[in-house]
Amino acid sequence: MALVAPHGGKLTPVILPKEQREDALAKAKTLPVIRMSSRETSDVLMIGMGAFSPLMGFMTKEDYESVVNTKHLANGLAWPVPITVSVTKEQAAELKEGMEVALVDDETDKYVAILTVKDKYEYDKTKECKEVFFTDDPEHDGVKKVMGQPEINVGGDIITFSEMGYATQYAGYYAHPHETRALFESKGWNTVCAFQTRNPLHRSHEFLCKIGMEVCDGLFLHPIVGKLKPGDIPAEVRFKCYQAHMDNYFNNKNVALKVYPMEMRYAGPSEAILHAIFRQNFGCSNILIGRDHAGVGSYYSAYQAQEIFDQFKPGEILCQPIKVTAAAYCKKCMGMETEKTCPHTGEDRVAISGTKVRQMFGAGQLPPLEFGRKEVLEILTEYYQALDKNK
């Protein structure tokens, strides 16, 4: 056996070797500039490292419209979410096919990549939101971002020469797909289960991770460290929590922890498919998909993120979901159980969610050990106490 093939058959990273990056940066500083939102910048990093293979740049009109309408690229390959960069009509008027432009992160003023313009096109923001987020409610965090974008998308291949400091900040834990594939192969893993998270691990998460470890040769704990919505716990705090779990509650022979720089879209079912596709590129055969994967608020029905996988034909996405029901600590069973395995309800079950944990800490309440492990709760207590002092 061997690891699953990358999506589309091969990895397509476009990041330059380190020895070429300084020259590329110097060139970029001579070019016209497109300033990118934090989400666009994070997509550049994902394209650069090959995580979004087979994409080698931002989507052209043909691919964009195909993705919005069919959840497939124009060549028929499954893809659920547009990967685009946008400019104003005034900026678009200056762009010509074949022209090179520098891509600059708007928040930090850092030059990140060079894009070669292939096309430019108007797009229907409302339609994109309805198809991708299943809503056009302006209060939805992902919808809000799309509706706030400029009017014209620019398609074209890119080369990247910056990783925005992530590789240094998370040294030893920031990995490209070819690196995780080599890691899994060195461990002798053929089947690998990914666990996506934007929260510290609570007891429910830990339980689901251990299901994945039983089903597959290894678990790939792969938290997002890109930008989140206001109120979410910062990546550096969550990272301490992940390390506490690794040190105390997982058999490290069968688990690998790496981080990646994408920004959450909160697209629920669509994002679940995206998460599976790029975990395939990282070498994963499976991904744990729970009750409300990548959701926000009450926009998605329970298990909608599981059901969407059934819309794709067998073999279209090689990283397959392990569909798990909601887990909770049961006082009568005296342990973690799921809706499938435990008959008890109501007060017998301690419902667990990252949202509830945040609410309790925000109210100055320490969650019980049925919610989280002691070492993790202590890290979070320190974080929230510091927040209160700075108010």
C-alpha positions as a LaTeX table, in Angstrom:
\begin{tabular}{lrrr}
\hline
Residue & $x$ (\AA) & $y$ (\AA) & $z$ (\AA) \\
\hline
Met1 & 0.00 & 0.00 & 0.00 \\
Ala2 & 0.94 & 3.65 & $-0.31$ \\
Leu3 & $-0.42$ & 7.05 & 0.65 \\
Val4 & $-3.33$ & 8.40 & $-1.38$ \\
Ala5 & $-2.38$ & 10.34 & $-4.51$ \\
Pro6 & $-2.65$ & 14.14 & $-4.44$ \\
His7 & $-5.85$ & 15.70 & $-5.78$ \\
Gly8 & $-5.52$ & 15.68 & $-9.55$ \\
Gly9 & $-2.59$ & 13.26 & $-9.45$ \\
Lys10 & 0.38 & 15.40 & $-8.40$ \\
Leu11 & 1.39 & 18.21 & $-6.10$ \\
Thr12 & 1.78 & 21.59 & $-7.79$ \\
Pro13 & 3.65 & 23.88 & $-5.36$ \\
Val14 & 4.64 & 27.29 & $-6.75$ \\
Ile15 & 6.84 & 28.61 & $-3.94$ \\
Leu16 & 10.35 & 29.51 & $-5.03$ \\
Pro17 & 13.45 & 27.89 & $-3.50$ \\
Lys18 & 14.87 & 30.05 & $-0.70$ \\
Glu19 & 17.88 & 31.12 & $-2.72$ \\
Gln20 & 15.60 & 32.67 & $-5.38$ \\
Arg21 & 13.23 & 34.53 & $-3.09$ \\
Glu22 & 15.29 & 37.67 & $-2.56$ \\
Asp23 & 15.54 & 38.31 & $-6.31$ \\
Ala24 & 11.80 & 37.69 & $-6.74$ \\
Leu25 & 11.04 & 40.16 & $-3.95$ \\
Ala26 & 13.23 & 42.77 & $-5.61$ \\
Lys27 & 11.41 & 42.21 & $-8.91$ \\
Ala28 & 7.99 & 42.39 & $-7.21$ \\
Lys29 & 8.82 & 45.81 & $-5.82$ \\
Thr30 & 9.14 & 47.14 & $-9.40$ \\
Leu31 & 5.66 & 45.90 & $-10.44$ \\
Pro32 & 2.13 & 47.27 & $-10.13$ \\
Val33 & 0.48 & 46.11 & $-6.90$ \\
Ile34 & $-2.70$ & 44.26 & $-5.95$ \\
Arg35 & $-3.34$ & 44.59 & $-2.23$ \\
Met36 & $-4.85$ & 41.43 & $-0.76$ \\
Ser37 & $-7.20$ & 40.78 & 2.13 \\
Ser38 & $-5.98$ & 38.43 & 4.85 \\
Arg39 & $-8.04$ & 35.61 & 3.31 \\
Glu40 & $-6.53$ & 36.16 & $-0.13$ \\
Thr41 & $-3.05$ & 36.18 & 1.41 \\
Ser42 & $-3.73$ & 32.91 & 3.22 \\
Asp43 & $-4.90$ & 31.38 & $-0.07$ \\
Val44 & $-1.63$ & 32.47 & $-1.70$ \\
Leu45 & 0.28 & 30.61 & 1.01 \\
Met46 & $-1.85$ & 27.48 & 0.51 \\
Ile47 & $-1.37$ & 27.61 & $-3.27$ \\
Gly48 & 2.33 & 28.28 & $-2.79$ \\
Met49 & 3.03 & 25.20 & $-0.66$ \\
Gly50 & 0.92 & 22.95 & $-2.91$ \\
Ala51 & $-1.89$ & 22.45 & $-0.39$ \\
Phe52 & $-4.42$ & 23.62 & $-2.99$ \\
Ser53 & $-3.03$ & 21.35 & $-5.74$ \\
Pro54 & $-3.78$ & 21.26 & $-8.62$ \\
Leu55 & $-4.38$ & 25.03 & $-8.41$ \\
Met56 & $-1.33$ & 27.08 & $-9.38$ \\
Gly57 & $-2.94$ & 30.47 & $-8.98$ \\
Phe58 & $-6.23$ & 32.32 & $-8.65$ \\
Met59 & $-9.19$ & 30.98 & $-10.59$ \\
Thr60 & $-10.01$ & 32.20 & $-14.07$ \\
Lys61 & $-13.61$ & 32.97 & $-15.02$ \\
Glu62 & $-14.09$ & 29.48 & $-16.47$ \\
Asp63 & $-13.00$ & 27.73 & $-13.29$ \\
Tyr64 & $-14.74$ & 30.22 & $-11.00$ \\
Glu65 & $-18.13$ & 29.80 & $-12.68$ \\
Ser66 & $-17.76$ & 26.03 & $-12.83$ \\
Val67 & $-16.96$ & 25.86 & $-9.09$ \\
Val68 & $-19.89$ & 28.09 & $-8.12$ \\
Asn69 & $-22.34$ & 26.22 & $-10.35$ \\
Thr70 & $-21.16$ & 22.62 & $-10.02$ \\
Lys71 & $-18.59$ & 22.37 & $-7.19$ \\
His72 & $-16.09$ & 21.19 & $-9.81$ \\
Leu73 & $-13.30$ & 22.88 & $-11.74$ \\
Ala74 & $-13.80$ & 23.32 & $-15.49$ \\
Asn75 & $-11.80$ & 20.11 & $-16.08$ \\
Gly76 & $-14.29$ & 18.15 & $-13.95$ \\
Leu77 & $-12.15$ & 17.82 & $-10.82$ \\
Ala78 & $-14.06$ & 18.28 & $-7.55$ \\
Trp79 & $-13.59$ & 21.70 & $-5.94$ \\
Pro80 & $-16.18$ & 23.34 & $-3.63$ \\
Val81 & $-15.00$ & 26.90 & $-2.96$ \\
Pro82 & $-13.78$ & 29.71 & $-5.27$ \\
Ile83 & $-10.15$ & 30.71 & $-4.74$ \\
Thr84 & $-10.01$ & 34.30 & $-6.01$ \\
Val85 & $-8.40$ & 37.70 & $-5.68$ \\
Ser86 & $-10.44$ & 40.83 & $-6.34$ \\
Val87 & $-9.76$ & 44.41 & $-7.45$ \\
Thr88 & $-11.82$ & 47.51 & $-8.14$ \\
Lys89 & $-13.04$ & 48.38 & $-11.63$ \\
Glu90 & $-10.53$ & 51.22 & $-11.73$ \\
Gln91 & $-7.66$ & 48.83 & $-10.90$ \\
Ala92 & $-8.92$ & 46.23 & $-13.36$ \\
Ala93 & $-8.84$ & 48.79 & $-16.18$ \\
Glu94 & $-5.04$ & 48.96 & $-15.79$ \\
Leu95 & $-4.53$ & 45.18 & $-15.99$ \\
Lys96 & $-3.73$ & 43.46 & $-19.29$ \\
Glu97 & $-3.41$ & 39.77 & $-20.14$ \\
Gly98 & 0.16 & 38.55 & $-19.60$ \\
Met99 & 0.98 & 41.44 & $-17.26$ \\
Glu100 & 2.85 & 40.69 & $-14.02$ \\
Val101 & 1.64 & 42.25 & $-10.77$ \\
Ala102 & 2.88 & 42.03 & $-7.20$ \\
Leu103 & 0.56 & 40.60 & $-4.55$ \\
Val104 & 0.90 & 42.49 & $-1.27$ \\
Asp105 & $-0.74$ & 41.65 & 2.06 \\
Asp106 & $-2.83$ & 44.68 & 2.97 \\
Glu107 & $-2.51$ & 44.30 & 6.74 \\
Thr108 & 1.28 & 44.00 & 6.91 \\
Asp109 & 2.43 & 45.62 & 3.62 \\
Lys110 & 4.49 & 42.48 & 2.93 \\
Tyr111 & 5.14 & 41.41 & $-0.66$ \\
Val112 & 4.07 & 37.77 & $-0.96$ \\
Ala113 & 3.86 & 36.71 & $-4.61$ \\
Ile114 & 3.81 & 37.68 & $-8.29$ \\
Leu115 & 0.70 & 37.01 & $-10.38$ \\
Thr116 & 0.67 & 36.78 & $-14.18$ \\
Val117 & $-2.73$ & 38.05 & $-15.32$ \\
Lys118 & $-4.70$ & 35.55 & $-17.39$ \\
Asp119 & $-8.13$ & 37.19 & $-17.26$ \\
Lys120 & $-10.36$ & 39.54 & $-15.27$ \\
Tyr121 & $-14.12$ & 39.25 & $-14.82$ \\
Glu122 & $-17.16$ & 40.50 & $-12.99$ \\
Tyr123 & $-18.92$ & 38.04 & $-10.70$ \\
Asp124 & $-22.20$ & 37.68 & $-8.81$ \\
Lys125 & $-21.41$ & 37.96 & $-5.11$ \\
Thr126 & $-24.89$ & 36.99 & $-3.96$ \\
Lys127 & $-24.93$ & 33.87 & $-6.11$ \\
Glu128 & $-21.48$ & 32.88 & $-4.87$ \\
Cys129 & $-22.62$ & 33.23 & $-1.26$ \\
Lys130 & $-25.80$ & 31.21 & $-1.77$ \\
Glu131 & $-23.96$ & 28.39 & $-3.51$ \\
Val132 & $-20.89$ & 28.28 & $-1.25$ \\
Phe133 & $-22.29$ & 29.31 & 2.15 \\
Phe134 & $-25.91$ & 28.25 & 1.50 \\
Thr135 & $-26.95$ & 31.72 & 2.65 \\
Asp136 & $-26.54$ & 35.37 & 1.71 \\
Asp137 & $-27.18$ & 36.60 & 5.25 \\
Pro138 & $-24.77$ & 39.53 & 5.72 \\
Glu139 & $-24.27$ & 38.51 & 9.37 \\
His140 & $-22.57$ & 35.27 & 8.30 \\
Asp141 & $-18.82$ & 35.80 & 8.73 \\
Gly142 & $-17.92$ & 34.33 & 5.33 \\
Val143 & $-20.71$ & 36.12 & 3.48 \\
Lys144 & $-19.65$ & 39.40 & 5.05 \\
Lys145 & $-16.16$ & 39.01 & 3.58 \\
Val146 & $-17.34$ & 38.11 & 0.07 \\
Met147 & $-19.88$ & 40.94 & $-0.04$ \\
Gly148 & $-17.15$ & 43.38 & 1.01 \\
Gln149 & $-14.80$ & 42.39 & $-1.82$ \\
Pro150 & $-14.15$ & 44.62 & $-4.86$ \\
Glu151 & $-16.16$ & 43.99 & $-8.04$ \\
Ile152 & $-13.63$ & 42.28 & $-10.35$ \\
Asn153 & $-11.82$ & 38.95 & $-9.93$ \\
Val154 & $-8.37$ & 38.53 & $-11.48$ \\
Gly155 & $-7.36$ & 35.06 & $-12.64$ \\
Gly156 & $-3.83$ & 33.85 & $-13.25$ \\
Asp157 & $-0.93$ & 31.71 & $-12.09$ \\
Ile158 & 1.34 & 32.89 & $-9.29$ \\
Ile159 & 4.81 & 32.34 & $-7.89$ \\
Thr160 & 5.23 & 32.86 & $-4.14$ \\
Phe161 & 8.33 & 33.91 & $-2.23$ \\
Ser162 & 7.05 & 34.57 & 1.29 \\
Glu163 & 5.45 & 32.47 & 4.00 \\
Met164 & 4.51 & 35.48 & 6.15 \\
Gly165 & 6.61 & 34.34 & 9.11 \\
Tyr166 & 4.59 & 31.19 & 9.80 \\
Ala167 & 7.53 & 28.87 & 9.15 \\
Thr168 & 9.56 & 30.71 & 11.81 \\
Gln169 & 6.74 & 31.20 & 14.31 \\
Tyr170 & 5.80 & 27.51 & 14.16 \\
Ala171 & 9.25 & 26.10 & 13.48 \\
Gly172 & 9.10 & 22.32 & 13.45 \\
Tyr173 & 5.31 & 22.32 & 13.14 \\
Tyr174 & 4.70 & 24.26 & 9.92 \\
Ala175 & 4.80 & 21.76 & 7.06 \\
His176 & 4.15 & 21.58 & 3.32 \\
Pro177 & 2.32 & 18.61 & 1.78 \\
His178 & 5.50 & 16.98 & 0.45 \\
Glu179 & 6.94 & 17.17 & 3.97 \\
Thr180 & 3.97 & 15.55 & 5.70 \\
Arg181 & 3.89 & 12.83 & 3.05 \\
Ala182 & 7.55 & 12.08 & 3.77 \\
Leu183 & 6.79 & 12.08 & 7.51 \\
Phe184 & 3.90 & 9.64 & 7.16 \\
Glu185 & 5.97 & 7.35 & 4.96 \\
Ser186 & 8.83 & 7.40 & 7.49 \\
Lys187 & 6.37 & 6.25 & 10.14 \\
Gly188 & 5.15 & 3.43 & 7.91 \\
Trp189 & 1.62 & 4.85 & 7.72 \\
Asn190 & $-0.52$ & 4.00 & 4.68 \\
Thr191 & $-3.82$ & 5.30 & 6.04 \\
Val192 & $-3.89$ & 8.63 & 7.85 \\
Cys193 & $-6.85$ & 10.34 & 9.50 \\
Ala194 & $-6.88$ & 14.15 & 9.62 \\
Phe195 & $-8.49$ & 16.14 & 12.38 \\
Gln196 & $-9.35$ & 19.74 & 11.53 \\
Thr197 & $-9.73$ & 22.20 & 14.37 \\
Arg198 & $-9.84$ & 25.92 & 15.04 \\
Asn199 & $-10.44$ & 25.44 & 18.79 \\
Pro200 & $-8.43$ & 23.97 & 21.65 \\
Leu201 & $-9.19$ & 20.27 & 21.96 \\
His202 & $-11.90$ & 19.47 & 24.47 \\
Arg203 & $-12.81$ & 15.97 & 25.62 \\
Ser204 & $-15.18$ & 15.43 & 22.70 \\
His205 & $-12.44$ & 16.31 & 20.21 \\
Glu206 & $-10.00$ & 14.01 & 21.97 \\
Phe207 & $-12.51$ & 11.15 & 21.85 \\
Leu208 & $-13.09$ & 11.62 & 18.10 \\
Cys209 & $-9.34$ & 11.82 & 17.45 \\
Lys210 & $-8.89$ & 8.49 & 19.18 \\
Ile211 & $-11.59$ & 6.96 & 16.98 \\
Gly212 & $-9.51$ & 8.10 & 14.01 \\
Met213 & $-6.39$ & 6.60 & 15.54 \\
Glu214 & $-8.15$ & 3.23 & 15.87 \\
Val215 & $-9.44$ & 3.27 & 12.29 \\
Cys216 & $-6.23$ & 4.44 & 10.57 \\
Asp217 & $-2.50$ & 3.85 & 10.95 \\
Gly218 & $-2.01$ & 7.36 & 12.29 \\
Leu219 & $-3.73$ & 10.60 & 13.27 \\
Phe220 & $-2.79$ & 13.92 & 11.67 \\
Leu221 & $-3.72$ & 16.67 & 14.12 \\
His222 & $-3.80$ & 19.66 & 11.75 \\
Pro223 & $-5.03$ & 22.88 & 13.35 \\
Ile224 & $-5.53$ & 26.10 & 11.42 \\
Val225 & $-3.33$ & 29.03 & 12.46 \\
Gly226 & $-4.59$ & 31.60 & 9.95 \\
Lys227 & $-6.97$ & 34.41 & 10.81 \\
Leu228 & $-10.21$ & 33.54 & 12.63 \\
Lys229 & $-13.32$ & 35.50 & 13.49 \\
Pro230 & $-13.42$ & 37.90 & 16.46 \\
Gly231 & $-13.79$ & 36.05 & 19.76 \\
Asp232 & $-11.98$ & 32.89 & 18.64 \\
Ile233 & $-8.97$ & 31.85 & 20.70 \\
Pro234 & $-5.65$ & 33.03 & 19.17 \\
Ala235 & $-3.48$ & 30.46 & 17.43 \\
Glu236 & $-0.54$ & 30.81 & 19.82 \\
Val237 & $-2.78$ & 29.98 & 22.81 \\
Arg238 & $-4.41$ & 27.06 & 21.03 \\
Phe239 & $-1.01$ & 25.74 & 20.02 \\
Lys240 & 0.01 & 25.48 & 23.70 \\
Cys241 & $-3.19$ & 23.52 & 24.29 \\
Tyr242 & $-2.44$ & 21.12 & 21.41 \\
Gln243 & 1.03 & 20.51 & 22.78 \\
Ala244 & $-0.42$ & 19.78 & 26.23 \\
His245 & $-2.68$ & 17.16 & 24.68 \\
Met246 & 0.21 & 15.65 & 22.75 \\
Asp247 & 2.38 & 15.48 & 25.87 \\
Asn248 & $-0.24$ & 13.94 & 28.13 \\
Tyr249 & $-3.11$ & 12.20 & 26.33 \\
Phe250 & $-1.99$ & 10.82 & 22.94 \\
Asn251 & 0.37 & 7.99 & 22.08 \\
Asn252 & 2.87 & 10.04 & 20.12 \\
Lys253 & 3.95 & 7.05 & 18.04 \\
Asn254 & 0.60 & 7.23 & 16.28 \\
Val255 & $-0.02$ & 10.96 & 15.96 \\
Ala256 & 1.59 & 13.87 & 14.11 \\
Leu257 & 0.95 & 17.55 & 14.85 \\
Lys258 & 1.45 & 20.17 & 12.12 \\
Val259 & $-0.22$ & 23.52 & 11.42 \\
Tyr260 & $-1.33$ & 25.30 & 8.26 \\
Pro261 & $-1.95$ & 28.98 & 7.43 \\
Met262 & $-5.40$ & 29.09 & 5.84 \\
Glu263 & $-8.06$ & 31.53 & 7.00 \\
Met264 & $-11.41$ & 30.03 & 7.99 \\
Arg265 & $-14.34$ & 30.76 & 5.70 \\
Tyr266 & $-16.97$ & 29.21 & 8.00 \\
Ala267 & $-18.56$ & 27.64 & 4.92 \\
Gly268 & $-19.76$ & 24.53 & 6.74 \\
Pro269 & $-20.42$ & 21.72 & 4.22 \\
Ser270 & $-18.48$ & 23.39 & 1.39 \\
Glu271 & $-15.50$ & 23.91 & 3.65 \\
Ala272 & $-15.68$ & 20.29 & 4.81 \\
Ile273 & $-15.10$ & 19.24 & 1.20 \\
Leu274 & $-12.26$ & 21.73 & 0.84 \\
His275 & $-10.69$ & 20.41 & 4.05 \\
Ala276 & $-10.85$ & 16.86 & 2.71 \\
Ile277 & $-9.34$ & 17.81 & $-0.64$ \\
Phe278 & $-6.31$ & 19.59 & 0.71 \\
Arg279 & $-5.80$ & 16.95 & 3.45 \\
Gln280 & $-5.60$ & 14.49 & 0.55 \\
Asn281 & $-2.74$ & 16.61 & $-0.76$ \\
Phe282 & $-1.06$ & 16.38 & 2.65 \\
Gly283 & $-1.32$ & 12.58 & 2.39 \\
Cys284 & $-4.46$ & 11.77 & 4.36 \\
Ser285 & $-6.82$ & 8.95 & 3.40 \\
Asn286 & $-9.53$ & 10.07 & 5.82 \\
Ile287 & $-10.81$ & 13.09 & 7.69 \\
Leu288 & $-13.02$ & 13.19 & 10.78 \\
Ile289 & $-16.27$ & 15.05 & 10.03 \\
Gly290 & $-18.54$ & 15.75 & 12.96 \\
Arg291 & $-21.93$ & 17.29 & 13.56 \\
Asp292 & $-21.14$ & 20.89 & 12.50 \\
His293 & $-17.80$ & 20.85 & 10.70 \\
Ala294 & $-16.52$ & 24.37 & 9.89 \\
Gly295 & $-19.88$ & 25.85 & 10.79 \\
Val296 & $-20.80$ & 29.10 & 12.43 \\
Gly297 & $-24.01$ & 30.14 & 14.20 \\
Ser298 & $-27.06$ & 28.12 & 13.16 \\
Tyr299 & $-26.63$ & 28.36 & 9.38 \\
Tyr300 & $-26.16$ & 24.63 & 8.80 \\
Ser301 & $-28.26$ & 21.67 & 9.84 \\
Ala302 & $-26.80$ & 18.91 & 11.98 \\
Tyr303 & $-24.60$ & 16.61 & 9.88 \\
Gln304 & $-25.06$ & 18.67 & 6.68 \\
Ala305 & $-21.25$ & 18.67 & 6.41 \\
Gln306 & $-21.35$ & 14.86 & 6.31 \\
Glu307 & $-24.21$ & 14.59 & 3.84 \\
Ile308 & $-22.54$ & 16.79 & 1.20 \\
Phe309 & $-19.90$ & 14.11 & 0.58 \\
Asp310 & $-22.65$ & 11.93 & $-0.89$ \\
Gln311 & $-23.02$ & 14.43 & $-3.76$ \\
Phe312 & $-19.65$ & 13.39 & $-5.16$ \\
Lys313 & $-19.00$ & 10.21 & $-7.12$ \\
Pro314 & $-16.77$ & 7.47 & $-5.65$ \\
Gly315 & $-13.12$ & 8.26 & $-6.34$ \\
Glu316 & $-13.61$ & 12.00 & $-6.87$ \\
Ile317 & $-12.23$ & 12.76 & $-3.43$ \\
Leu318 & $-9.73$ & 10.19 & $-2.16$ \\
Cys319 & $-9.67$ & 11.56 & 1.39 \\
Gln320 & $-12.91$ & 10.08 & 2.67 \\
Pro321 & $-14.89$ & 11.23 & 5.71 \\
Ile322 & $-15.12$ & 9.28 & 8.92 \\
Lys323 & $-18.60$ & 10.42 & 9.90 \\
Val324 & $-18.96$ & 10.69 & 13.66 \\
Thr325 & $-21.98$ & 11.64 & 15.73 \\
Ala326 & $-21.92$ & 14.22 & 18.51 \\
Ala327 & $-19.90$ & 13.08 & 21.51 \\
Ala328 & $-20.41$ & 14.01 & 25.15 \\
Tyr329 & $-19.42$ & 12.86 & 28.61 \\
Cys330 & $-22.10$ & 10.60 & 30.09 \\
Lys331 & $-22.36$ & 10.56 & 33.88 \\
Lys332 & $-24.11$ & 7.20 & 33.89 \\
Cys333 & $-21.68$ & 5.56 & 31.46 \\
Met334 & $-18.86$ & 7.38 & 33.29 \\
Gly335 & $-17.04$ & 8.21 & 30.08 \\
Met336 & $-17.15$ & 9.75 & 26.63 \\
Glu337 & $-19.96$ & 8.44 & 24.44 \\
Thr338 & $-21.75$ & 9.39 & 21.21 \\
Glu339 & $-25.40$ & 9.68 & 20.23 \\
Lys340 & $-24.96$ & 6.29 & 18.54 \\
Thr341 & $-23.54$ & 4.42 & 21.50 \\
Cys342 & $-25.18$ & 5.92 & 24.58 \\
Pro343 & $-28.92$ & 5.76 & 25.45 \\
His344 & $-28.83$ & 8.46 & 28.11 \\
Thr345 & $-30.07$ & 12.00 & 27.61 \\
Gly346 & $-30.68$ & 15.23 & 29.44 \\
Glu347 & $-28.78$ & 15.85 & 32.65 \\
Asp348 & $-26.91$ & 12.55 & 32.34 \\
Arg349 & $-24.93$ & 13.94 & 29.42 \\
Val350 & $-22.48$ & 16.84 & 29.72 \\
Ala351 & $-22.76$ & 18.50 & 26.32 \\
Ile352 & $-19.40$ & 19.71 & 25.07 \\
Ser353 & $-18.62$ & 22.39 & 22.52 \\
Gly354 & $-15.86$ & 24.89 & 21.93 \\
Thr355 & $-18.43$ & 27.68 & 21.92 \\
Lys356 & $-19.75$ & 26.70 & 25.34 \\
Val357 & $-16.25$ & 26.52 & 26.76 \\
Arg358 & $-15.50$ & 30.04 & 25.51 \\
Gln359 & $-18.75$ & 31.33 & 27.01 \\
Met360 & $-17.94$ & 29.84 & 30.41 \\
Phe361 & $-14.44$ & 31.28 & 30.48 \\
Gly362 & $-15.83$ & 34.64 & 29.34 \\
Ala363 & $-18.22$ & 34.58 & 32.28 \\
Gly364 & $-15.39$ & 33.77 & 34.68 \\
Gln365 & $-16.44$ & 30.12 & 35.12 \\
Leu366 & $-13.97$ & 27.21 & 35.00 \\
Pro367 & $-15.42$ & 24.36 & 32.93 \\
Pro368 & $-15.53$ & 20.96 & 34.66 \\
Leu369 & $-13.05$ & 18.21 & 33.80 \\
Glu370 & $-15.79$ & 16.51 & 31.78 \\
Phe371 & $-15.26$ & 19.39 & 29.30 \\
Gly372 & $-11.51$ & 19.44 & 29.03 \\
Arg373 & $-8.25$ & 18.15 & 30.37 \\
Lys374 & $-6.75$ & 19.89 & 33.39 \\
Glu375 & $-3.57$ & 21.00 & 31.59 \\
Val376 & $-5.61$ & 22.58 & 28.77 \\
Leu377 & $-8.07$ & 24.30 & 31.10 \\
Glu378 & $-5.17$ & 25.85 & 33.02 \\
Ile379 & $-3.71$ & 27.32 & 29.82 \\
Leu380 & $-7.10$ & 28.75 & 28.86 \\
Thr381 & $-7.69$ & 30.10 & 32.38 \\
Glu382 & $-4.42$ & 32.02 & 32.17 \\
Tyr383 & $-5.40$ & 33.41 & 28.75 \\
Tyr384 & $-8.86$ & 34.59 & 29.83 \\
Gln385 & $-7.57$ & 36.06 & 33.09 \\
Ala386 & $-5.07$ & 38.11 & 31.08 \\
Leu387 & $-7.91$ & 39.27 & 28.85 \\
Asp388 & $-9.90$ & 40.44 & 31.86 \\
Lys389 & $-6.91$ & 42.38 & 33.24 \\
Asn390 & $-6.51$ & 44.21 & 29.93 \\
Lys391 & $-10.16$ & 45.27 & 29.65 \\
\hline
\end{tabular}
